[in-house]
Amino acid sequence: MKEDGHTIVDPALDTLNLRLQLGVRADSAHEIAATILASVSVLERLDPRPMEWITVTRAAPATAGGDFLPRNIDEATSLVESGARKDDAGKFYVGSGYFVQLVSFLNGTDRSVSPFYASIADGSSDAPSHNSLKLTFKQAMIPSRETFVACLVELFDLWPPEMGGLFSSAITRKNRDQPIWYPPVGVVTYFAYDSGYVLPEDPLVELRQLPNGTLAVLKNWTLEAVQRYEAAFRAVNNGIPNERSAVRNHICETQTLTT
């Protein structure tokens, strides 16, 4: 990821991607389609090179090549509805919500250059982790870091998530086997005001108050800065119960009782 020919992300961070946890919600297919189309417009302003968007749903798997993303709201709504999980009789599983994948390809590259890939699960789901947005932009052209952050802020406002940010695969791998689970910290980290977590003030970051939550933007996008701010975050939020820690503790207690 480069800005004016200079790398703006520490290579030690490896791959960066945007991940938003949307929480329990019951958006309609029409609402989700409108948000998807608005999000695509945001991404096309970030990287204005001419590109085509291909859709992949449960009804049209990646092996089928997908269809072009319709820009008409009614057709986009039908696309979202086609991504709903159904039983053998064709009835919707209401609790599973909707699932859509989008892939962009740069025009004139025979689909060899893909600036963006998005995976969206949203709708009437009964589990917070089921509703999410994941976005990669490894081949996107980023005009500046500030423009990039402004794009992310627009996406936070459009969706709005319970938590999320611009995370590093290197940090994810490092924390995978931690005994206590904490939400991830990235070069950009976001928490809704009612999430129960606090992003601490620190010389490492600039804190921004958005309409629905707080955003922490690292001043230096390096692995060392992420790790240092992660330590500050854990110190402030130490002891806050969370779902994954509770499940892990229950498993450990069960194993102890049966041995």
Residue pairs with C-beta under 8 A, 6 or more apart in sequence:
1 7
1 8
1 9
1 16
1 137
1 138
1 140
1 142
2 8
2 141
2 142
3 142
3 143
3 144
3 145
4 144
8 142
8 145
8 148
8 221
9 16
9 187
9 221
10 221
10 222
10 223
10 224
12 170
12 222
12 223
13 168
13 169
13 170
13 171
13 187
13 221
13 222
13 223
13 226
14 168
14 169
14 170
15 136
15 138
15 168
15 169
16 166
16 167
16 168
16 169
16 186
16 187
17 134
17 135
17 136
17 137
17 166
17 167
17 169
18 133
18 134
18 135
18 136
18 137
18 152
18 155
18 164
18 165
18 166
18 167
19 132
19 133
19 134
19 135
19 164
19 165
19 167
19 184
20 132
20 133
20 134
20 155
20 156
20 159
20 161
20 163
20 164
20 190
21 128
21 129
21 131
21 132
21 161
21 162
21 163
21 164
22 122
22 128
22 131
22 132
22 133
22 159
22 161
22 162
23 128
23 131
23 161
23 162
23 192
24 125
24 126
24 127
24 128
24 131
25 122
25 123
25 124
25 125
25 131
26 123
26 124
27 35
27 122
27 123
27 124
28 123
29 77
29 80
29 81
29 84
29 98
29 123
30 73
30 77
30 80
32 80
32 98
32 100
32 120
32 122
32 123
33 73
33 76
33 77
33 79
33 80
34 73
34 76
35 122
35 158
35 159
36 76
36 80
36 100
36 102
36 120
37 71
37 73
37 76
38 158
39 118
39 155
39 158
39 159
40 53
40 69
40 102
42 151
42 154
42 155
42 158
43 104
43 115
43 116
43 137
43 140
43 151
44 51
45 151
46 137
46 140
46 142
46 143
46 147
46 148
46 151
47 115
47 116
47 137
47 140
47 141
47 142
49 106
49 107
49 115
49 141
50 106
50 107
50 108
51 104
51 105
51 106
51 107
51 115
52 68
52 104
52 105
52 107
53 68
53 69
53 102
53 103
53 104
54 65
54 66
54 67
54 68
54 69
54 102
54 103
54 104
54 105
55 66
55 67
55 68
55 69
55 79
55 100
55 101
55 102
56 62
56 66
56 100
56 101
56 102
56 103
57 66
57 79
57 82
57 83
57 99
57 100
57 101
58 82
58 83
58 84
58 85
58 99
59 82
59 83
60 66
60 67
60 82
62 101
66 101
66 103
67 79
69 76
69 79
69 102
70 76
70 78
70 79
79 100
80 98
80 100
81 98
83 98
83 99
83 100
84 92
84 93
84 96
84 97
84 98
84 99
84 123
85 92
85 93
85 96
85 99
86 92
86 93
87 93
94 124
95 124
95 125
95 126
96 123
96 125
96 130
97 121
97 122
97 123
97 124
97 125
97 130
97 131
98 120
98 121
98 122
98 123
99 119
99 120
99 121
100 119
100 120
101 117
101 118
101 119
101 120
102 116
102 117
102 118
102 120
103 114
103 116
103 117
103 118
104 114
104 115
104 116
104 117
105 111
105 113
105 114
106 113
106 114
106 115
106 139
113 139
114 139
115 137
115 139
115 140
115 141
116 135
116 136
116 137
116 140
117 135
117 136
118 133
118 134
118 135
118 136
119 132
119 133
119 134
119 135
120 132
120 133
120 134
121 130
121 131
121 132
121 133
122 131
122 133
123 131
125 131
128 162
128 243
133 155
133 159
133 161
133 164
135 155
142 148
145 221
149 188
149 217
152 166
152 188
153 208
153 210
153 215
156 164
156 190
156 210
156 212
156 213
156 215
157 210
157 211
157 212
160 192
160 211
160 212
160 213
161 190
161 192
161 213
162 191
162 192
162 195
163 183
163 190
163 191
163 192
163 195
163 197
164 189
164 190
165 184
165 185
165 186
165 187
165 188
165 189
165 190
166 186
166 187
166 188
166 189
167 184
167 186
168 186
168 187
168 223
168 226
170 223
171 184
171 185
171 186
171 223
171 226
171 227
171 230
172 184
175 182
175 184
179 248
180 245
180 248
181 242
181 244
181 245
181 248
182 233
182 234
182 237
182 242
183 191
183 197
183 242
185 226
185 229
185 230
185 233
186 226
187 217
187 218
187 221
187 225
187 226
188 215
188 216
188 217
188 218
189 199
189 215
189 216
189 229
189 233
190 210
190 213
190 214
190 215
190 216
191 197
191 198
191 199
191 213
191 214
192 212
192 213
193 212
193 213
193 214
195 213
196 240
197 237
197 240
198 236
198 237
199 205
199 207
199 214
199 215
199 216
199 233
200 232
200 233
200 235
200 236
201 207
202 229
202 232
203 219
204 218
204 219
204 220
204 225
204 228
204 229
204 232
205 216
205 217
205 218
205 219
205 229
206 216
206 217
206 219
207 214
207 215
207 216
208 214
208 215
208 216
208 217
209 215
216 229
218 225
218 226
218 229
219 225
